[in-house]
Amino acid sequence: MSRSSIAKPKMPPNLSKPAQDFWRSITEKYEVSSPDLVLLTQACRAMDRAEQCRRAVDKEGVSQLDRYGNRKPHPLVAEERQQRDLVRRAIATLNFEVEEADADG
């Protein structure tokens, strides 16, 4: 079956432009099964969450004062790392050949 006769999967709503571009780069290059679309959707949403965390940390700083006045790491630093790791694991699980810049937004 040629790629042109296969219906393109519907992009999830509310993805950022970089996540939309990533979705398109995968769905235009690969034939993606239904279970893989779930994982691809999770990866795109994780890309967006990681970027939201990065912007918040950029604005608020990498550390914060706790109620006792002690400096603590901003909790979104760890969350950003976890979301970026989820993206990398999803891509590895799907076995797509993706350029690093595409996956990290």
Protein Blocks (a to p, Z undefined) as FASTA:
>chain_A
ZZklpccddddehiafklmmmmmmmmmmpccdfklmmmmmmmmmmmmmmmmmmmmmmmno
pbdcdfkopacddfklmmmmmmmmmmmmmmmmnopacdfklmnZZ
